[in-house]
């Protein structure tokens, strides 16, 4: 199982686990369960993860065999719940194992989901219980403040961390930069980066570049991009972000220069790819690719959804399309984004109240984020999209962050 998992995301560990259970092999140990749960969390295999969870807790088979679920297994269960968007189940499990002191994992998961309030409440309970915060705890707290737009609170926790003698790691610095950038305090973020006692990593510069694009700060964006490309001259994502910065201001000549640099250096952009699990099978969709066996039906759903979304007044965010083409072509391109194809397939093959769960390899663009909110309301469906950075949960036309914090912050980064 570990061998399959180390190569690339693969369902093979799940297949092997099925064989272990069906053939009544000797009882699974905690490491076996941790590996298969990790596989379920990486792949959009929520139903498989639930079956493993049942094996771990509900059936009692492990205890009968003398194997007690330890912290490794239980944290793996919580992580799998969080990575598939089933945070409610994770919270229940956390309560179940809370006496063992496993707090940090759930707090970080809350932050990833944009649940700033819940993350900070968990931290407050830890303080009441006299549990000493460590560097992981504070990553969760700072990340929660960033996602919640809580700049004042973030500064307070940063000062508390320094006063308590915890030396900030790169992750802590990254959370503070994210905090400032999400609050559109770009200059504050830049000064903070310049004052860092350690050299900023590419992730920090990328966060800055995304924020410069969002706020159309082209001069500052070019300075940030220069630092980023010095550190990672062969990473396609960096060039795409810089191209996106120029495209957002219709600087087509500069954008074409960046594209030419990519071609000359042999750098190829990674296509958007999204996956969805239907009846135990994972279906994969690539942007603009209509090779799926049910492509004709999916096209029909896409056409229906686009008509309904436009009928309620949605204005396509064509700035998300990085080609110098007409507005009509840009709108068509948006409807071929991989997550829309996956969501359309979910609408085609499932009915409410089944949750549509999608996993994407890149960040969700602005227009897809807004369209998915609209779809959740029009079709009365709960939709969870896990992109490269975080979760987006859509219910009744709103996102999970808006439901918990009144819409105070953005959940997208492209």
Buried (B, 14 or more C-beta within 10 A) or exposed (E): BEEBBEEEBBBEBBBBBBEBBEEEEEBBBBEBBBBBBBBBBBBBBBBBBBBBBEBBBEEEBBEEEEBEBBEEBBBBBBBBBBBBBBBEBBBEBBEEBEEEEBBBBBBBBBBBBBBBBBBBBBBEEBEEEEBEBEBBBBBBBBBBBBBBBBBEBBBEBBEEBEEEEBEBBBBBBBBBBBBBBBBBBBEBBBEBBEEBEEEBBBBBBBBBBBBBBBBEBBEBBBBBBEBBBEBBEEBBBBBBBBBBBBBBBEBEEBBEBBBEBBEEEEBEBEEBBBBBBBEEEBBBBBBBBEEBEEBEBBBEBBEEBBEBBBEEEBEBBBBBBBEEEEEEEBBBBBBBBBBBBBBBBBBBBBEEEEBBBBBBBBBBBBBBBBBBBBBBBBBEBBBBBBBEBBBBBBBEBBBBBBBBBEEBBBBBBB
